[in-house]
Amino acid sequence: MSTSLLTERYVHEVVRRLPADQREDIAEELRTTIADTVEGRNPADPRAAEREVLSELGDPVRYAARYTDRPLALIGPDLYPTYFRLLVTLLCTVLPAITFGLVTLDVLDGKDLGPALGGGVATLFTLGCEIIAVLTVVFAVTERVRHRKGVVDAASWTPDDLPEVRQPEKAGVGAIASAVWDALLFGLIIWQHTAKPYRADGERFQVLDPELWSGWVWPMLAGLAGLVVVQVARVAARGWTVPLAIGNAVSQALFTLSLAWVLHQKALFNPDFLAHTKDLWSSSDQAYSGAALIVLAIGVSGVFKGFRSARG
């Protein structure tokens, strides 16, 4: 059965909100329903009839709720899709951007990275709660005002509101590359510990501080191992899923936060190694803090990309 791109965009927006084991059957059922409805009208312009049918089906967020056990009752079926989309956008874009910006400003103003990160975590939590609370109150009040005035918003959604369908990853190339990179980094950390590759004055040294093996190297290795597992599972699942995005976030947090803290403490490299390479390692405190911020930015970007892809 042939379906148009517009129908496919609508179907995609519906099924991506459903459990994975239901998506294929419901997608086929929905395509058949749309095609049969359009054909049953014997339209002179099939494209116009298709748009009319999709408009009658309504917002795909509301349509998807028919297949789940979670009714759209928090705000109301008319406003809930807009509320949900705006909330996700604010929490996934505005909140991380503000938090990272405040942490960066604190570090540039001379504040130590540890207290700056602590303030960033506090900002992330408090501002996130405020965004949820304020947005919920605004939409709840709007819902009640509309209800009193008898406003009906059923026709506010149109097929023009459908987003473009993002193309799926090709053969998991990105996932495979990420898994290989993380596995190589994992192996490199262990290799430099066992092989002691740097030689000077007849002695062999580890590049990284041996004291890390008494503490911080373990969460870093656990995070890297978790990232490899997530990427392999991502290949098997042919893309991101919400559980994989959560696993990615946990693994990124283990590796990124541990590495950022070690950089902040200037405890990444072996002091004996640095003593023999003074000309190469004259980094200032600001440079170490800057490196930690770069590590954090990369980690946040990876977490955001995982959740964004998991949503569809």
C-alpha positions in Angstrom: 0.0 0.0 0.0 1.4 3.4 -1.0 1.2 6.2 1.4 2.2 9.8 1.1 5.0 11.6 3.0 2.4 13.6 4.9 0.7 10.4 6.1 4.1 8.9 7.1 4.9 12.0 9.1 1.6 11.7 10.9 2.1 8.0 11.6 5.6 8.6 12.8 4.4 11.2 15.3 1.8 8.8 16.7 3.8 5.6 16.9 7.0 7.1 18.4 5.0 7.8 21.6 3.9 4.1 21.9 5.7 1.1 23.3 8.2 -0.4 20.8 6.4 -3.7 20.6 3.2 -2.0 19.4 4.5 0.4 16.9 4.7 -1.7 13.8 1.1 -3.1 14.1 -0.4 0.3 15.0 1.5 2.1 12.2 0.1 -0.3 9.6 -3.4 -0.1 11.0 -3.2 3.7 11.0 -1.9 3.9 7.4 -4.8 1.6 6.3 -7.4 3.7 8.2 -6.1 6.9 6.6 -5.9 5.4 3.1 -9.4 3.8 3.3 -11.0 6.9 4.6 -9.5 9.0 1.8 -10.4 6.5 -0.9 -14.0 6.2 0.5 -14.6 9.9 -0.2 -13.8 9.5 -3.9 -12.0 12.8 -3.9 -11.1 14.8 -7.0 -8.0 15.9 -5.2 -6.5 13.0 -3.1 -3.9 15.3 -1.4 -6.5 17.7 -0.2 -8.7 14.8 1.0 -5.7 13.4 2.9 -5.1 16.7 4.7 -8.8 16.8 5.6 -8.6 13.3 7.0 -5.5 14.0 9.0 -7.1 17.2 10.4 -10.1 15.2 11.5 -7.8 12.7 13.3 -6.3 15.6 15.2 -3.1 16.1 17.0 -1.0 13.0 16.9 -0.1 13.4 20.6 -3.8 13.1 21.5 -4.3 10.3 19.0 -1.4 8.3 20.5 -3.0 8.6 23.9 -5.9 6.3 22.7 -3.5 3.4 22.7 -2.0 4.0 26.1 -3.1 3.7 29.7 -2.1 7.3 30.4 -5.0 9.7 29.7 -4.2 13.3 28.9 -5.8 14.7 32.0 -3.1 16.8 33.6 -4.0 20.0 31.7 -6.8 18.9 29.4 -6.8 17.2 26.0 -6.8 20.4 24.0 -3.9 22.1 25.6 -1.9 19.1 26.8 0.0 18.5 23.5 1.2 22.2 23.5 2.0 22.0 27.2 4.0 18.8 26.8 6.0 20.0 23.8 6.9 23.4 25.3 7.9 21.7 28.6 10.2 19.2 26.9 11.7 22.0 24.8 12.4 24.2 27.9 13.9 21.4 29.9 16.0 20.0 27.1 17.4 23.2 25.7 16.9 26.3 27.8 17.6 24.7 31.2 20.9 23.1 30.3 22.1 26.2 28.4 21.4 28.5 31.3 23.0 26.1 33.8 26.2 25.6 31.7 26.4 29.3 31.1 26.2 30.1 34.8 28.9 27.5 35.6 31.2 29.0 32.8 30.7 32.5 34.1 31.6 31.4 37.7 34.8 29.8 36.5 35.8 32.8 34.4 35.2 35.0 37.4 37.8 33.0 39.3 35.5 30.7 41.3 36.9 27.2 41.8 35.3 24.5 39.6 34.0 22.5 42.5 31.8 25.2 44.0 30.8 26.3 40.5 29.6 22.8 39.7 27.8 22.6 43.0 26.0 25.9 42.1 25.3 24.5 38.6 23.6 21.4 40.1 21.5 23.6 42.4 20.5 25.8 39.5 19.6 22.8 37.4 17.3 21.4 40.1 15.7 24.7 41.3 15.3 26.2 37.9 13.9 23.0 36.5 11.3 22.8 39.3 10.4 26.4 38.7 10.0 25.9 34.9 7.7 22.9 35.5 5.7 24.7 38.2 5.2 28.0 36.4 4.4 26.4 33.1 1.9 24.0 34.7 0.2 26.8 36.6 0.0 29.0 33.4 -1.6 26.2 31.4 -3.9 25.1 34.2 -5.2 28.7 34.5 -5.5 29.0 30.7 -7.5 25.7 30.7 -10.0 27.0 33.2 -10.4 30.4 31.5 -11.1 28.7 28.2 -13.5 26.3 29.9 -15.5 29.2 31.4 -15.7 30.9 28.1 -16.6 27.8 26.3 -13.6 28.0 24.0 -13.2 24.9 21.8 -9.7 24.3 20.4 -10.2 21.1 18.5 -9.4 22.7 15.1 -6.2 24.5 16.2 -4.0 21.6 15.0 -3.4 21.2 11.3 -1.2 18.9 9.2 1.2 21.8 8.7 2.2 21.4 12.4 3.8 18.0 11.6 7.6 18.0 12.0 9.8 16.5 9.4 10.7 12.8 10.0 14.4 12.6 10.9 16.2 10.0 8.9 17.3 6.9 10.9 21.0 6.2 11.4 22.6 4.4 8.5 23.7 0.9 9.6 24.7 2.2 13.0 27.9 3.8 11.7 27.8 6.5 14.4 27.2 4.0 17.2 30.0 1.7 16.0 32.4 4.6 15.8 31.5 5.7 19.3 31.8 2.2 20.7 35.3 1.8 19.1 36.5 5.1 20.4 35.3 4.5 24.0 36.7 0.9 23.9 40.1 2.3 22.7 40.1 4.9 25.5 39.2 2.2 28.0 42.1 0.0 26.8 44.5 3.0 26.6 44.0 3.8 30.3 44.7 0.3 31.3 47.6 -0.1 28.9 49.4 3.0 30.2 49.0 1.6 33.8 50.5 -1.8 33.0 53.0 -0.9 30.3 54.3 2.3 31.9 55.2 3.6 28.4 57.2 6.7 29.2 60.9 6.1 29.8 63.3 8.7 31.3 66.7 8.3 33.1 66.4 4.5 33.0 63.0 4.5 34.6 59.5 3.8 33.2 56.5 5.9 34.2 52.8 5.8 33.8 51.4 8.9 32.1 48.4 9.1 34.4 48.7 9.6 38.1 49.0 6.1 39.8 46.9 7.5 42.7 43.9 7.5 40.4 43.8 3.7 40.8 42.9 4.1 44.4 39.8 6.0 43.5 38.7 8.1 40.6 39.9 5.9 37.7 37.2 3.3 38.5 34.1 5.4 37.9 35.8 6.7 34.7 36.4 3.1 33.5 32.9 2.1 34.6 31.5 5.0 32.6 33.5 4.1 29.5 32.4 0.5 29.8 28.8 1.6 30.1 29.1 3.8 27.0 30.5 0.8 25.0 27.6 -1.4 26.1 25.0 1.4 25.3 26.5 1.9 21.8 26.5 -1.9 21.0 22.9 -2.1 22.3 22.1 0.9 20.1 23.3 -1.0 17.0 21.2 -4.0 18.0 18.1 -1.8 18.6 18.7 0.1 15.3 18.6 3.5 17.0 18.1 5.2 20.3 15.4 4.2 22.8 14.5 5.9 26.0 16.1 3.1 28.2 19.3 3.4 26.1 19.2 7.2 26.5 19.0 6.8 30.2 21.9 4.3 30.3 23.9 6.7 28.2 23.2 9.6 30.6 24.3 7.5 33.6 27.4 6.3 31.8 28.3 9.8 30.6 27.8 11.2 34.1 30.1 8.6 35.6 32.9 9.3 33.1 32.5 13.0 32.5 32.0 14.1 36.1 34.9 12.0 37.4 37.2 13.2 34.7 36.1 16.8 35.2 36.8 16.6 38.9 40.2 15.0 38.4 41.1 17.8 36.0 39.9 20.4 38.5 42.1 18.8 41.2 45.1 18.8 38.7 45.5 15.1 39.5 45.2 13.6 36.0 48.9 13.2 35.1 51.7 11.4 37.0 53.8 13.9 38.8 57.0 12.0 37.9 55.9 12.1 34.2 55.3 15.9 34.5 58.6 16.5 36.1 60.4 15.1 33.1 58.2 17.1 30.6 58.2 20.6 32.3 58.4 22.4 29.0 55.2 20.7 27.7 53.2 21.0 30.9 53.1 24.7 32.0 49.3 24.8 32.1 47.8 27.4 34.3 44.9 26.8 36.7 42.5 28.4 34.2 43.6 26.0 31.5 42.8 23.0 33.7 39.4 24.5 34.6 38.8 25.2 30.9 39.6 21.6 30.0 37.1 20.4 32.7 34.4 22.7 31.2 35.1 21.3 27.7 34.7 17.7 29.1 31.4 18.7 30.8 30.1 20.3 27.6 30.9 17.2 25.5 29.2 15.0 28.1 26.0 17.2 28.2 25.9 17.3 24.4 26.1 13.5 24.3 23.3 13.1 26.8 21.1 15.6 25.0 21.7 14.0 21.6 20.7 10.6 23.1 17.4 11.8 24.5 16.6 13.9 21.4 17.1 10.9 19.2 15.2 8.6 21.5 12.2 10.9 21.2 12.1 10.4 17.5 
